[in-house]
Amino acid sequence: MNSTAVWIILIIAGYLLGSIPMSYLVARAARGIDLRKQGTGQVGGGNLWRMTSRKFGLSVGIYDFLKGMLMVWIAHTQGLDAGQQLIVGLAVMVGHNWPVFLRFHGGRGIATLCGIAVMLPILNPNEVSPWPTVIGASTVILVTAIFRTSPISVLLGAAFLPLTSWPFGSSVPVIMAFLAIFVIVVVKRLTAQPLPEGITISKRRLYMNRLLYDRDIADRGAWLHRKHAGKKEKAP
């Protein structure tokens, strides 16, 4: 089997692996709740943490981190170059954000992105510098510590991956793949679930809130306790 066929198979496999909604499954099994109708409405480790427990949220967060690493590693073992490995990782992230098994309603894929960004320079030290990952991670930690909010810091951290890859000698395919990942982060924020009932806001403000705060309104407390569409489930 030629490398192109292997690459396509791994892209499909990565998407399907990413589509397994582990946060949703754990929330259903452990508390009998639907994360799509609780908290932020996101099917990810962060919302699972808030709606169930730190133990469940951390465990699923580690799983999401490792699945990104795993697919990049598999791509590397098949002789694919760094750019192709990154595309396979990107497929995992797309699956996480738009899972086919959950009607394309997923999380944000940030833990998966972290796993990809960590593994890539480890496997490809001659092609990919670790500094974009270090700079991106440091930005997230520093901005979160200063402003006590993670959405803006995550956006900046994702932006620094393509911006700093070129100065540190990454190949064009790697830079473009990191840019595609940043675009995915932005698109996922801007195309979140429909605006909840009772919230009236201009489209300009709506999209600005989604981009900067990863929610429809600036007030985080009000957003977490808003009324979700459909019947709200209660944890037992």
PLY file of the C-alpha trace (Angstrom):
ply
format ascii 1.0
element vertex 236
property float x
property float y
property float z
element edge 235
property int vertex1
property int vertex2
end_header
0.00 0.00 0.00
1.44 3.38 -1.00
1.95 6.24 1.44
-0.94 8.31 0.06
-3.41 5.48 0.69
-2.03 4.99 4.20
-2.36 8.71 4.85
-6.00 8.79 3.72
-6.85 5.74 5.86
-5.23 7.34 8.91
-7.10 10.60 8.32
-10.40 8.69 8.31
-9.36 6.64 11.34
-8.31 9.81 13.16
-11.68 11.43 12.50
-13.57 8.36 13.73
-11.43 8.09 16.87
-11.96 11.78 17.56
-15.70 11.33 17.05
-16.06 8.97 20.01
-17.78 11.34 22.51
-16.10 10.11 25.66
-17.23 13.11 27.77
-20.83 12.53 26.72
-20.62 8.79 27.46
-19.05 9.30 30.89
-21.61 11.96 31.85
-24.45 9.66 30.79
-23.03 6.66 32.63
-21.93 8.46 35.80
-24.69 11.06 36.30
-27.36 10.33 33.72
-27.03 13.80 32.16
-26.64 15.10 28.63
-23.73 17.53 28.46
-25.34 19.22 25.47
-28.03 20.47 27.86
-25.84 21.28 30.85
-23.38 24.07 31.67
-21.63 25.40 28.61
-23.33 22.85 26.37
-19.95 21.60 25.15
-19.22 17.89 24.95
-15.73 18.12 26.36
-13.63 17.50 29.44
-14.07 21.03 30.80
-17.86 20.87 30.86
-17.71 17.31 32.19
-15.47 18.58 35.03
-17.98 21.30 35.95
-21.11 19.16 35.63
-19.83 15.96 37.28
-16.49 15.88 39.08
-12.82 16.72 38.70
-12.01 13.01 38.58
-14.14 12.41 35.52
-13.14 15.68 33.84
-9.42 15.06 34.34
-9.63 11.44 33.19
-11.42 12.34 29.96
-9.11 15.32 29.44
-6.13 12.96 29.58
-7.88 10.62 27.14
-8.49 13.50 24.71
-4.84 14.54 25.04
-3.57 11.02 24.38
-5.77 10.33 21.35
-4.13 13.26 19.53
-0.69 11.97 20.46
-1.59 8.42 19.45
-2.67 9.21 15.89
0.37 11.40 15.27
2.60 8.59 16.54
0.88 6.01 14.32
1.31 8.31 11.31
5.00 8.64 12.18
5.47 4.85 12.37
4.03 4.59 8.85
6.75 6.84 7.46
4.60 9.93 6.92
6.35 13.29 7.15
5.64 15.90 9.83
3.10 17.80 7.75
1.14 14.62 7.02
1.30 13.59 10.69
-0.12 16.97 11.65
-3.00 16.58 9.19
-3.84 13.21 10.75
-3.86 14.91 14.15
-6.04 17.65 12.73
-8.54 14.97 11.64
-8.76 13.78 15.25
-9.50 17.32 16.35
-12.19 17.74 13.68
-13.79 14.50 14.84
-13.77 15.72 18.43
-15.35 19.05 17.48
-17.86 17.67 14.98
-18.40 13.98 15.94
-20.36 11.90 13.48
-21.66 9.78 16.38
-23.27 12.75 18.13
-24.85 14.64 15.22
-21.71 16.78 14.89
-22.14 18.41 18.34
-18.79 18.09 20.10
-16.30 19.93 22.23
-13.49 22.34 21.40
-10.61 19.89 20.96
-8.07 21.89 22.97
-6.74 18.91 24.95
-6.39 17.02 21.67
-4.56 19.98 20.13
-2.15 19.99 23.09
-1.38 16.31 22.58
-0.69 16.89 18.89
1.52 19.93 19.53
3.55 18.07 22.18
4.06 14.87 20.20
4.96 16.37 16.82
8.36 17.92 17.76
9.27 14.88 19.85
8.88 12.59 16.84
10.32 15.03 14.30
13.14 16.95 16.02
14.85 17.74 12.71
11.68 19.06 11.06
9.68 20.69 13.85
11.01 22.95 16.58
9.56 22.53 20.09
9.55 26.31 20.59
6.14 27.04 19.00
4.60 24.54 21.43
6.52 26.02 24.35
5.52 29.56 23.39
1.88 28.60 22.84
1.65 26.72 26.16
3.42 29.52 28.04
1.02 32.07 26.57
-1.99 30.05 27.74
-0.59 29.69 31.26
0.53 33.33 31.58
-2.59 34.98 30.15
-4.87 32.69 32.17
-2.97 33.54 35.36
-3.16 37.29 34.69
-6.73 37.63 33.45
-8.26 34.63 35.24
-9.89 33.43 32.04
-8.91 30.70 29.61
-10.82 31.37 26.33
-8.66 34.35 25.30
-5.45 32.63 26.35
-6.35 29.48 24.38
-7.10 31.56 21.28
-3.73 33.32 21.56
-1.90 30.06 22.23
-3.42 28.46 19.11
-2.53 31.56 17.07
1.11 31.42 18.16
1.57 27.89 16.76
1.56 28.96 13.07
2.96 32.45 13.81
6.09 31.13 15.51
6.63 28.01 13.38
8.21 29.87 10.46
10.89 31.77 12.48
11.95 28.47 14.06
12.41 26.71 10.74
9.30 24.56 10.34
8.40 23.43 6.84
5.61 25.10 4.87
3.27 22.05 5.21
3.67 22.16 9.01
3.01 25.90 9.14
-0.08 25.54 6.95
-1.38 22.63 9.04
-0.95 24.66 12.25
-2.76 27.52 10.53
-5.60 25.14 9.62
-5.83 24.05 13.26
-6.09 27.69 14.36
-8.87 28.22 11.79
-10.69 25.19 13.21
-10.50 26.68 16.71
-11.98 29.95 15.43
-14.68 28.32 13.28
-15.80 26.08 16.14
-16.23 29.10 18.39
-18.11 31.15 15.83
-20.44 28.31 14.84
-21.48 27.24 18.31
-24.93 25.94 19.19
-27.96 28.17 18.41
-28.52 31.23 20.58
-30.45 30.23 23.75
-33.99 31.39 24.45
-34.39 34.81 26.01
-31.05 36.21 24.82
-31.22 39.19 22.47
-27.93 40.46 21.11
-26.57 41.93 17.89
-24.74 39.57 15.54
-21.59 41.67 15.81
-21.54 41.40 19.60
-22.53 37.73 19.45
-19.61 36.76 17.22
-17.19 38.92 19.20
-18.27 37.21 22.43
-17.90 33.80 20.84
-14.46 34.59 19.48
-13.05 36.13 22.66
-14.99 34.38 25.43
-16.12 31.18 23.68
-19.72 31.88 24.71
-22.60 34.03 23.50
-22.59 36.52 26.39
-19.75 38.05 28.39
-21.21 37.07 31.78
-19.79 33.60 32.48
-22.08 32.87 35.44
-25.22 33.75 33.50
-24.02 31.63 30.57
-23.42 28.55 32.71
-26.87 28.83 34.30
-28.84 29.76 31.21
-31.89 27.85 30.03
-30.99 25.25 27.41
-33.21 24.29 24.51
-35.48 21.36 25.23
-36.11 19.71 28.54
-33.32 20.18 31.00
-32.03 17.06 32.68
-31.14 17.00 36.34
-28.35 15.06 37.89
-29.58 12.46 40.37
0 1
1 2
2 3
3 4
4 5
5 6
6 7
7 8
8 9
9 10
10 11
11 12
12 13
13 14
14 15
15 16
16 17
17 18
18 19
19 20
20 21
21 22
22 23
23 24
24 25
25 26
26 27
27 28
28 29
29 30
30 31
31 32
32 33
33 34
34 35
35 36
36 37
37 38
38 39
39 40
40 41
41 42
42 43
43 44
44 45
45 46
46 47
47 48
48 49
49 50
50 51
51 52
52 53
53 54
54 55
55 56
56 57
57 58
58 59
59 60
60 61
61 62
62 63
63 64
64 65
65 66
66 67
67 68
68 69
69 70
70 71
71 72
72 73
73 74
74 75
75 76
76 77
77 78
78 79
79 80
80 81
81 82
82 83
83 84
84 85
85 86
86 87
87 88
88 89
89 90
90 91
91 92
92 93
93 94
94 95
95 96
96 97
97 98
98 99
99 100
100 101
101 102
102 103
103 104
104 105
105 106
106 107
107 108
108 109
109 110
110 111
111 112
112 113
113 114
114 115
115 116
116 117
117 118
118 119
119 120
120 121
121 122
122 123
123 124
124 125
125 126
126 127
127 128
128 129
129 130
130 131
131 132
132 133
133 134
134 135
135 136
136 137
137 138
138 139
139 140
140 141
141 142
142 143
143 144
144 145
145 146
146 147
147 148
148 149
149 150
150 151
151 152
152 153
153 154
154 155
155 156
156 157
157 158
158 159
159 160
160 161
161 162
162 163
163 164
164 165
165 166
166 167
167 168
168 169
169 170
170 171
171 172
172 173
173 174
174 175
175 176
176 177
177 178
178 179
179 180
180 181
181 182
182 183
183 184
184 185
185 186
186 187
187 188
188 189
189 190
190 191
191 192
192 193
193 194
194 195
195 196
196 197
197 198
198 199
199 200
200 201
201 202
202 203
203 204
204 205
205 206
206 207
207 208
208 209
209 210
210 211
211 212
212 213
213 214
214 215
215 216
216 217
217 218
218 219
219 220
220 221
221 222
222 223
223 224
224 225
225 226
226 227
227 228
228 229
229 230
230 231
231 232
232 233
233 234
234 235
